[in-house]
Every structure is written in C-alpha cells, then in structure tokens.
Amino acid sequence: MASRKIENSSQSFKTLRTQNAVYVDKTQYLLDLIDDNKFYLLSRPRRFGKSLTLSTFESLFEGEKELFQGLAAAKWFDRPDYKPYTVISLDMSSVTIEFGAKRMEGQLISALNICAKFKKISPKSKESSTAFADLIADAFLLNNEQVVLLIDEYDKPLLDSIDNPENYNETRKILQNFYSQIKVLDEYIKFGFVVGISKRGKAGISSVLNNFRDITYEEKYSRICGFTEEELKGCLSPSITECAEMLGRSFDDLLLEIKKYYYGYSFDGVTRVYTPYSILSFLKTGKFSNFWYDTATPTFLKKYFFDKKILIEDFINYRIGSPRFLYPEEFYDDPALYLFQTGYLTIKEKINDTTYLLDYPNEEVLASISRLIADSFFSDLDKAQKSFSNITAALEACDIVATTAEFNIVIDGCGYDTNAELAKVKGLKSEFLYRDLIAIFLYGTYKVDVCRESLGAKGRTDLLLKYAGRTFIFEIKVAYASNEIAKKLEEAITQIHERKYANWQFFTTDIVDAVAVVIDN
C-alpha cells in the first residue's frame, strides 16, 4: 500500500483532502459535538491540530460533501434535516495590544472584514464589539438562518501581553466586550466552537464565554486533537514503513523511538496521544528533531524561565490540586500551570478527584525545556552548544577525560554568579546544581539518554547516561578548597563501590562505566 502525501504545513481540511494528503479521520467527534451541545471551548498546545479541527467544521457546515467521502462524517449529508449554514470563521492570531488599544481595535475590525468579505457583507461600525455583532446579525439575514461561529486562537491577544500587566488588563477589557456579543446574539447562532491554548478562570475572558461547554479535559474528546497509537499504526502505517526502509530499520524498532520522542500528551490522565505536527514533520524528513519547539515557542518564554529560575527537576511527577488546576484564576505567576498551558507539561495521572500528577510528556519536550533553560542561563551559548557534539563523540570513544573537559565548558558557560543565584533560590546543594546544568545540555543533544539520580537497590547515583551501547554512571562531588579535592574523589569512589552502582540489574547495556567526578568550586 503506497503512502499518501505528508503535509505538515497546511491546516486546511480542503487542501489536505484535495491533494490526497494524509488525514487522520476525527470527523466522528465533530458529529458528536454537533449533537451534544451548541457552544464549545477547547484548549490545546500550539501545533496540535486545533486550526485543522475548525477548518473541518467549516467544510462540514458549508456542505462540501465531496471532501468527506470515506470519512465518518459522510453520513452527516444523508440526514433528513441536513442543510448547509453560513460560517463565520474568525482568526485572532494577528490581533495584539503591542501598538496600543486603538491599533488593536483596528486589527479586530480587519479580522472581521476578512470574514465579511467572503460573505459579501460589510460591518459599518469602527468599534470592534459593535462590528462583531453586526457581522453575526448580517450573516443571519443573508438567508434568515442561524450561522455557525468558529474562532481560532481566541486567547492569542491576551497571551501576547501576559508579561505586561498594563497591556494585559487593557487587552482583557477589549476582548471581554468583544466576546460578550456572542451571548447577546445567541438566537442567531446555530453552533459555536472556540479554540486556544489557555483554560482561563473567572478573572479571564472566559467569564464572558460561560455559556460555552469547556471540553478541554473531557475524556470523551481527549482524542480529538493529536494522534493515538491506533491511528499511528493505522492510516500512518504506510508512511512509517517507507521511513523505516529509508533509514534501514525495522517498523517496530522505529515505532518505539518515535514513541519515545513524540508520544505522551494526555488531557484526561488516561488517553495518550502523539504531537501531530512533530509526527508529520518526522515522517516528511526522516529525521528526529525538535520540530514542536522551533515553531511553537514564544520568545518571552526564555525570560520567563530565567525570572522563575526553572530547572528540569522542578516539575517531574509534580502534584497539583484539582481546583487550582481545573479552574485557574490566572496562571502566569504559577509556573506549573503556565508550563501546562503552553504544552511543556501534561497530565501523567489523575490520582483522585482532588489531585493530578503532571510531568514532561516526551523527549522532544525535555529537549525543548533544556534549550529554554540553556538560552536563559548560559552566557556563551554557541560555545556550550558546540560541546553537544564533542560530548557524544567522547562518550562513543569512552574518553572520560574528554567528556569531563566538556562538562567544564558547560559549567563555565553558566558563570559563577548565575550558579550561586540558582543554588540560593532553589536551595540546592552544589553537586545537584552542577548535575542539573550538565543534564540540561545532554537532554538537548537528542542522542544521549539521561537519568538523574537513578535509583538502585542501595541508593541513587547523581547522573546516569546511556549512549552507543554503554551506560555511564557519574557520582559528582564538589570541593570548596583545593585541599579537599583528593578527599572528595575518594568519597565518590567509595560510594560507587559500596553502593555497587555498576552492578545494578536494570541496566540494558552490556558495558557499565562508573566515573567519580570532583568539581572544584
């Protein structure tokens, strides 16, 4: 069976279907939504298929029957009460407060005019909320029929100003007035679907969207965006087979590695999905890379990571209470919520009705986090990044001296002041801090398996790496004076022997190297 075209840049349902590109059929969920309720709000991370979902709704309601041949929604057109509807599809991605409230009002008017142009109507008002109401009412009057309302990136203007309280509050005020028109004009609307990346509490703009059913964490719709394991092995199987043949690997072996890098997102604590953009990008290029980070990371996140002094270990198996998680008032000052909303954390488990467990979903996200932290803390990033390739070469040659020399470059790249401030803020012992700084960069290599504080029968080792068929165990000690170095080295060697790190039975490699490291502070 020949594979279909892989298209990772288009979010147009019509484009995918007319170009015979891969499309994972999610249309049964759309029919269920239409039958279940009238208004919906869905939050998902960037590049997760939200825009494609809206585009599919648009084609469905506008009656483009030929695009749905062979899909679950084909039966929609056979219903006795079927008829096409006028669709208002509003894209908020270009709206921002950056240049002032007046300019933002103009951008909203422009977005409305783009919708109106295709319907051959024209809102007259220069005030955005009134123009929005006019658009809905005029679209209704075209055929004296209710209209369908689709809004993409409803929260984008707010997120763009989230680090500026004055702009944020002004943006929220404008959007509250704007979105309040939906409730006022309820009788003119057949169906409404709004998507974004944030789930906002009563203090946010969703207070004026309280007639919308929020399906963000509903188990029934947990698979509406993202690819499940079954979908990957189903309609994407021919593409994976071709990719495996090109790389000289077996189908199952390649699938395991794909799963490691791009699987793990969950929005109900039960069902897990693959990042669609990353999967399609991998199948298109045949290379494991950090696709999601390169297209879905706002520039202000670097500053956020530095200001909050975020390290990787902060949010591994992170417990959070359900009221704080499910009904956030604001999330910018809460790193756990902020990282979840932006896609860097996911639900690992719903422990009970009051507690969730969050964690990083996969290796791609760990590499993204590492890159953000590195961008935040390291003064000579180019020099430190060069160490990536040097470290992997040294590990492959089992050259421990060269490996530790690269560790020094990484640590020096952070600078003493940053190290000291991090240790103070995080309350870390120095060996833990240095271990995390090294781990940050090794996560970013995309080649080395990194385990910090790996648990064995008799204790934990500081840093465990797996690469090129070998396991490397590093026990790290810090000397605060030159005359302590020999003593600390002996302590590290003794700990390796006494705790028998190199004899742990769970290692999957044949060769285990245990290394004692002393850092002169």
N, C-alpha and C positions, 0 to 999 in steps of 0.2 A: 504493500500500500504506500503510494507516494505521499510525502508530507505536503501540507499546504504552505503557502507563503507565511513567513513570520513577520508580523508588523508590530513594532513596539513603539512607534511614534504617533500613530493616529488613535484618537479617542472617538472617532466617528463610527457608529454602527453601520451606517450605509456604506462607508468606504471599505470596511472590513468584509462586508458581505458581497459587494460588487467586485472586489478584487480577489475573491476566493482565498482570503487570508484566514488564519486560524482564529476561530471564535469559540470560546467555551460557553456553552448554552446555559445562561442563567435566567432565561425568559419565564420559566415557571414561577420563579419568585415574584416577578413583576405582575403576573396574573393574580397571584395570591394577595399581593399588596392592594391591587385594584379592588378585589372582592372584600378585603378585610376592613378597610378604613378609607378615609378621604384625604387626610393630611399626614405627612411623614417627615421626620428629620433623621438623617443618617450621618454619623461621624466615622471617618476612617482616615488613616495616614495618607500623605501625598502619594501619588502614583499608584493608587490601589484600585483603580477602575471605577471611581465614582462618576467621572465625566462620561465614561462609556455607558454606565447604567442610565444616566439621564438621556443620552443620545438614543439609546434603545427604546426608552419610554416615548421619546419624541416620534420615532418612526412608527411605533405601535399605535399611538393615538392619532397620528396623521394618516393612517391607513395604508402604509407602504407594505402591502400584503406579500409581494414577491420576495421581499428581504427575509421573510420568516419561514420560507419553505424548509421543511426538515427540522424546525425548532419546535420546542414545546408550545410556544405562543401562537403557532399557526392556527390552532383551534379557536383562538380569540375571534377571528374573522368569520367563523361559522356560527357564532352566537346569534340568536334571533333578534336581540336588541342591539346588535353591533352597529356603530356609525362612527365616522371619523370626527375628531374635535380640533378646534383651533388651539394651537400650543404656543404659549409664551415661554420662551427659553432664555433666561437671564444669566449672563456670565459676569460675576463680580470680581474677577481676577485682576482687572485693570483699575479698580477703584481704590484710592488711597488718600489719606489726610495729609500726606507729606508736604504738599504745597498749599495747605490751608483749607478751611471749611468751604469757602466759595468754589475753589477748584474741585473739591470732592463732589459738591453738588453738580457741577458741570459734567464730571465723569459719570455720575449716576444717570444724568439726562442722556448722555451719549450712549450708555449701555441700553437704556430704554428705547432710544431712537433706532438702534440696530435691530432690536426685536420688532419694533413697529414697522420698519421699512419693508420687511418681508411679508407683513400682513396688510400693507397698503393703507396704514393708518398713521396718524401723527399726533402725539401728545402736544398740547399747546402750552401748558404751564412750564415756567422756568424753575419752579420749586419741585424738588425730586419726588417727595411723597405724593404731592398732588398729581404730578405727571404719571407716577406709577398707578395711581387709582384710575386716571383717565385711560391709560393703556388697557387695563383689565376691563373697564366698562366698554370701551370702544371695540375691543376684541369680541366681547359678548354680543354687541349689537350687530356685528357683521352678519351673523346667521340667527340671532336671537337664541343662541345656545351657550350653555356653560363652557368655560375654557379650561384648559389644563395649564398649570403653572409649575415650571421647573426652574430651580435656582441653583447654580453651581458656585461653590466657594463662598457661601453666604457670610462666612466669618473672616474672609481674607482681609478686608479693610481694617478690621479690629486687630487681627494678629500682626499686621504690619506696624501698628502703633503700640504694641503691647509693652515696649520698654520705655515709652514716653507717656507718663500719666496724664499730662495735659491733652495731648493728641488723642490718647485712648478714650478719655471721657467725652471729648468732643465727637469722636467717631461713633461712640456708642449712642450718644444722643441723636445724631443724624440717622443712624440705622434703626433705632427704635421707632422713630417717626415714620421711616420708610416702610419697614416691615409691618407696622401696625395696620396698614391699609389692607392686608390680606384678611384679617379678621373682619374688618368693616365690610369688605366686599365678598364675604363668604358665599352668598347666594349666587354669585356669578361664576363660581369656580367649581368644576367637576372633580378635580383631583389636583393635589399639590405634593411635590417631592422636593425637599431641600437637602443639599449635602454640603459638608465642610469637614474640617479636621478636628474641631473642638466641640466638646459637650459642655455647655455653659449653664451655670446655675441661675438663680433668680436675679442676681446682680447683673447678669449679662443680657445680651439681646434676645436670648431665647424666652425671656419673660413675656415678650410680645408674640411669641410663637407657641404659647402654651396650649393652643388647640391642635398642635402637631403631635402625633404619637412618635416618641423617640424610640427607634428600633436598634439603636447602636449596640446594645448588649443582649438583645433578644436571641435566644438560641435558635428559634425558627429561621431567622435571617442572618445567622452568623456566617453563612457561606455565600452570601450574595455578592461579595467582593473578595477577590483572591481565589487561588486555585486549590482545590482539595487534592489529596493523594490519589483518589479515584479518577479525578479529572485529568491529572497529570499522566496517569498510566493509560488513560483512555484516548481522548482526542489529541493529546500531545505526544503520544507514544511514537508515531512515525518520525516526528522531528527529533526526539531523543535518540531513537535508533540511528538516524543519519548522523547525529552529532557524535555518538559513541563510535561509529565506524570511522569517522573522520579523525577522532582522537586515538584510535586503536585501543579502545576499552570495551568491556562488556556492558550491556544495557544495565544490569543490576548494580555493577560497580559504580557507574556514572550516576545512577539514580541516588545511590547512598550519599555521594559527595554533593549533589545538587541539594539534597535534603538538608545536609549539614549547613550549607551556606544560606539557603533561601527559604527554609521552612520554619514554622514555629509560631506564627502570629495566631492569637486566639482572642476573640471578643466575647466569649461566654465562659471561658475556662475549661471547655470540653473539646470543641471542634478546633482543629488547627489548619491553617492554610499557608500556601506559598505566596510570596510577594509577586504579583503578576508581571510587573514591569521588569523585575530582575530576571525572572524565568525566561521571558521572551527575549530579553537582551542577551542572555547567555546562549540560548538556542540560535540566535541570529549570528553571534560572533564566535561561539565555541570556546570562549574564554571565561574563567571565573574572575569576576571583578566586582568592585563596589559600585554597581550601577545606581542603586537607590540613593546613596549619599550624593553622588555627583549631580543629581537632578532634583533632589528633594530637601536640601539643607539650606535654610535661610542664613544669610551672612551674620546676623546678630547672635546666632547660637554660640559662636566662638566666644564672644564677650560674656554671654550668659554662663558658659562653663567656667570661665575664669573667675567671674564675680562670685559664683556659688562654690568655687573650689571643689568641683565634682571629680571624683575618681571612680574607676570602674567598679570597685568592690562595694560602693555605696548602695547599689541597687540590685545586687544579686540576692534572690529569694527575699524580696522586700515585702513586708506585710503592711497592708493598708486597710483601715476600717471602711466599711461599705458606705456610710453616709458621706464621708469625705471624698470617696472615690466616685460614687454614683451621682452625687448632687453637689458638684463643686461650685462654690461661690465665685472664686477667682482661682487661677492656677499658676500665674506667672511666678509668684513667690514660693510656690510649693514645687521643688524640683521633681519629685516623684510623679506628680500629676502632669507637670509640664512635659517631662520626657515621655510619658504615656501618650499624651495628646498628640505629640509630634512624631510618634511612631518608634521611639527608641526603646520603649519598654512595652511589654504585652502581658496579658493575663496568663500566668503559668498555671494557676489553680484557684478555684473558688473553694476556700477552706470550709466556710459555713456561710450562713446568711449575713454575718456581720464582718467577715474578713476575707480579703483577697490576697493572693500572692502574686507579685509582679516580678518580672525578670527580663533579661535580654532575649529576644526571640531566636537569634541565629548568629552565625559567624559574620555575616555581612554587616549586621548592626554592631556587633562588637568591634569590627574594624572601623566602622563609622564613628563610634564613641571614642575609640583610640585616636583617630585622626583629629577629632574636635578637641580632645584634651591636649594632644600634641601641639595643635595650632595655637592653643591658649597659653601653654606653659613654656614652650621651648623657644629660646631666643634665636638660635641658628637652626631653623627647621630644615633647610636644604642639606646642611651638613649631617644632621641627625638622620634624615631620611635616606641618605646615601649608605648609612650603616645597615639599613634593611638588607640590601643585597650582600653586604660584607658579612653580616651575621649568619645568613643562611649558607654562604659559601664556607665559612669557618666551621659551622656545625656539621656540614656534609663531610668535611675533611677531618672531623673530630679534632680540630685545633682549638683547644680550650684557651690557650694563651691569646690567640687572635680573637676569640669570642669575647673574653673578658675585656680586651682592649676596646672593642666596640661598645661594650657596656659602659665603659668610662666616657666615651664620646656622648652617649645618650644622656648620662647623668650630668656631665659638664654642660650639655646644651640647655639644661633647665636653669642652671645658675643657683648659687648658694642662697640668695635672698628668697627666691621662689620656693626652694626646698624647705627653708626654715619656716616660711609663712604657711606652706601647706601642712607641715608637721604640727605647727601650733594650732591651726584651725581644725584639722582633722583629729588631733590628739593621737597621732601615730608615733610608734617607735620608728627610729630612722631606718632600720632594716626593712620594715613594712613599706615605708615610703619609697625607698630605692627599688624594692621589688616591684611595686606598682608602676613606677616610671619605666622600668625595663619591660614589664608586661604590656604596657600601653603600646610600645613600639613593636613588640613581637606580634601582638594581635594584628597590627596593621600590615604585617608582611604578607598575610593571606596564605602563608606556606607552613608556618610553624604552629603546631597545636600547643596551646599554652594552658597550664593548670597552675593556679596559685594556691599555696597551702593545701596541697593534695593530701588526703587522709589515708594513712596506712594503719596497720594494726597497733603500732607503738607511738604514733604521733603524726605530726604534719611536717612536710618539707616546704620551704619557702617558695620555690619556683620549680615547676616541672615542665620540660619541653619535649615534644616528640617531633622528630624530623628525620627523613631519609632512613627509616627503619631502626632508629636508635631512640632511646629515652635518656634524657639528660636531667639529673636532679641537682639543683643548686641550693646549698644551705648558705644563707647570707648572714654575715655578722658585720657590725660596724665598730671600728676602732676610733676613739676620740683623741688619742695621742699616739705618736709613733711607737712608743714602747709597749703599746697594747696589741700591736698587730700580730706578733707571734702567738701571744696568748689566745687571741680571738680565733686565729687559724686553727689552733689545737682544739679549741672548743667546738668549732664547726666539724672538724674531722671526727672527733669523739662522738658527737651527736649522730653523724652519719653511720658510724659503726654500731653504736649502742642501739639505735632505733632500727637498724637493718633496712634502711631505705632501699638499697639496691636489691633486696630480696623480696620485695612486695609481689604478691602473686597476681595482682590485677594488671600488671604491665602487659601490653600486647606486642611489644617488640622483643626480639631475641637478645639485644645488647642494651645494657643499662650502664650509664656512666654517672657516678656520683661525684660532685665537684664542690669543694669548700671554697667560698669566696669571702674575702675581707675587704671592706670599703674603708679607706682612710678618710674620715670625716674632717 
